[in-house]
Each structure stands twice: as structure tokens, then as C-alpha cells.
Amino acid sequence: MLNANKRALLILFSMLLTYSILRVYLYFSPNTNFDIGPYNIHHLYTGILLMVIFALPLILFSNRGHAETINSIGFGSGLGLTLDEWVYLIATDGSDKSYLAPVSFWGSVIIISLTSIYIVILWLVKRGRT
């Protein structure tokens, strides 16, 4: 069983890595879309799906070893995908061009930073109780 330190680090680093890779990839390939029929599936929705798939086992089961590691990484990746588009879909028209706009970029930097700080605070509180 992973301790809280390792879980927090796995979630934090997988979130930051997913976010960073996604931003760099979409900067160089801004017109990449995942379309199913007439529907554009933003990575916010993919991220939510990943969070549901990987967070529920973390919450409901006493995971051991590889399952807990995979669930922590999967949850962090879903979190990175979701938070990247949160401000973008609220504050812009949702177009490919506006994804690269400063409000989208800086909004995502702020929300990812705040979430990272929140993870560290929770980790510190947990550490102080043990």
C-alpha cells in the first residue's frame, strides 16, 4: 500500500506532466480535435472520465501495489486534462484559436498552480497528523 506521500507525489507529478505535455502538443498542433460525428469532445470531458475511472477505486478500495499506483497516476492525468480546459471553456468561445489565447493559458497556469498548492497543503496536514 502506498503511503500518503507517494500518492500525493504521483497525483501531483502526473497532473503536471499531463498538463505540460498537452499544452506543448496543442501549441504546435492547435487544430487537433477529437470529434465523434458532429461532436467535439474537449479533453475536459476525457479528463472527467479518467478521474471517475481511477478515483473511485482509490476511494472505495484498499488498493495495493500496482493498482494504487496506476489509479493515482490515472487520477492525476485526468485532473491535468480537466483543469487545463476549465478556464478556457468558461472564459472563451471554445475555439481552437482561443485555446492559445493568454486568458486560456494563464487561467490554466493559475488553476493548476492552485491545485498543486492544495495537494501540498493536504499532504502537509496529513503528515502532521501521523
Protein Blocks (a to p, Z undefined) as FASTA:
>chain_A
ZZfklmmmmmmmmmmmmmmmmmmmmmmmmmbccdehjbccdfklmmmmmmmmmmmmmmmp
ccehjlmmmmmmmmmmmmmmmmmmmmmmmmmnoiaklmmpmklmmmmmmmmmmmmmmmmm
mmmmmmmmZZ
